Amino acid sequence: MPLTIVLSGSEVTTMERLQEGGQPLYGRPDWSARIRPFDYWNTALMATERDPPEAAVVYGIFGGTPRFLASSNADEPLADFVVHSFLSPQGDVHLQVQHIIEQEKGIRDPADYRAVLAAIADGKTQVNEITLAAGLGGKPYSVRRALLVLEDLQLIWRERNYGAAERAPFRYGIADNAVRFWYRFIHPNRSRLETGDPAAVWTHQVQPFLNDYMGRVFERICREGFRRHHAAWGFVDAEHWARWEGQDRNRRSIETDIVALLDDGRVLTGEIKWTSQPTEYEVHRDLLRNLDDLARSGQGWARDALASDRSAGFLYCSAGGFSAEFQQRAEQADNIHLVTLADLYMGTGQ
């Protein structure tokens, strides 16, 4: 009778080293892979009692780790779920995320790694900014080492501006939403959580800032949503998806949430809005102005985004939907695509 042996473990580096040349498992596994967390869509399948706005917030707080989502109760308000499982020092998710660095072997200075994560979660994206915010100015090697290890553990990610040269600096961000939430809201409120009421921390320290926090989370949801739904939305897949931040030739600061090179060679641009209010058509006018200024400033991708033969059109994702004017103009145009939360969560039963 055929025998199948499944060997799994949470210590990623240890499992990978067992398969290197000269090691016991070298050449033996038929399949080897890291089991990645759910994306936003699969996460929603574990929270079918939540409507799309709440499902998005659940993903933003707990990420896609099934264990973190398992204690959700269909009849439990979202605030109560977050308080008892994550904010409370006795909560299941709290205890697991608290020691996420110490669980990995080979990390000698966990305090340095935690400081780096805290700096990135606080919005520091460049290496120098991260180094200063982490208080590790005298240990630049430790910071670079921590960044490499944290990226290998898939706790952080890095990317450059779309179209940037290979020597251009990377921007860093937190890849695991639960870790991001921890260092944004729990880490700076540890004393209050230990000695006070976690529900009060939610009311006064978390909830008022949650919409701002969800802005970047929603960018990730839209990126994952495009990968999942692009065909239904009338696009081919994206070879490369990024954002662009910088200045035009007049030193005006510009940010573009979506700059994607599609598989057919065309460039897709757009904006992403986490808001409870309908997004107005003015957002499209602003994007066209920004692209024109960037094209005049020498950004080739911006010229392509405006050229009829190189542009894949304009994609807008809005949690609050779109104004009647925006919807009407999009219907009249053939290159404006509007995506709502309902579009992103189609098929999940939300």
C-alpha positions, 0 to 999 in steps of 0.5 A: 500500500502506498505510503505518504509522509507529510513533514511540516514545521513552523521553523522555516529556515530549519525546514529549508536547511533539511533539504540542502545538499548533504542534509537528510531530506535532500532530493526526497520531497516531492513537493515543498512550499511555504503555506501562505496566509489567506488573501482578503477574499479567503479571509472573508470566507471565515467571517461570512457574518460580516458585511464587506466593510467589516470583512475588510477591517477584520483582514486589516487587523488579523491578516489572513492567518486562519488561527487568528480568525478561528475564534470569531463568533458570528453573533459577536460585534467586531469591537468585542472580537478585537478586544477579547482576542487581540487587545486583551493581554490574555487574548489568543491572538495577542499571545501569539503575535507578542512572541512572533520574533522570539519564536524564530531561531537564529535571531540574537537580538530580538529587541532590534527586530522589534524596533525595526518593525515598530519603525516601519509600522509607524510609517518609516519606509526608507532604511535611514528613516527606519534606522533613526526611528528604531534608535539603532543609528550606531548599528546600521549593519544590524538594521540591514540584517534585520530587514533581510531576515524579516523579509525572508520571514514574510513579515515585511515587504519592499518595493521601489517606485514604479519605473525606478532604477535598480539602484533606487532605494526601496520602500519597506512595509509590514506584510503581515496585517496582524503584526502591523496592527500590533505595532501600530496600536498594541505596542504603544499602549502596552501599559494601558492594556496591562493595567487598564481596560482593553475596551477603553483602549479600543474606544479611545486609542484604536477606533478613532484612527482605524480609518487612517490605518485602513488606507494602506490595508485597502491598497493591498486588498485592491491589489489582491482583488485585481489578481483575483478578479481582473478577467471579470473586470475586463483586464489581463493580469498584471506583470508588475503592480506598484505605486509612485511617490515623488515630485514633478519638475516643479517640486509638487508632491504627487502620489499615484496609488496604482501603476501597473504594467499588464501582461499585454504591455499596457499601463494601468493607473488609478487611485484607491480610496478607503472612505465612507463617502462616495468618491467624486469625479474630481479624483479622475481629473486630479489623476489626469493632471498628475500624469500630465505633469509627470509626463512633462517631467520625464516619467515615461510610464506617465506618458504611456498611461495617457497614450491611447495605444499604451494605456489600459485605462484608469482603475478606481477602487472606493470603499464608499462607492462613487458619486452619481456623476462619476458613475455616469461619466464612467459609463460614457467612457470606455477607459474608466473602471470603477470597483466597489467593495461589493465588486471586491468581495463578489463570490464570498457571500458577503 
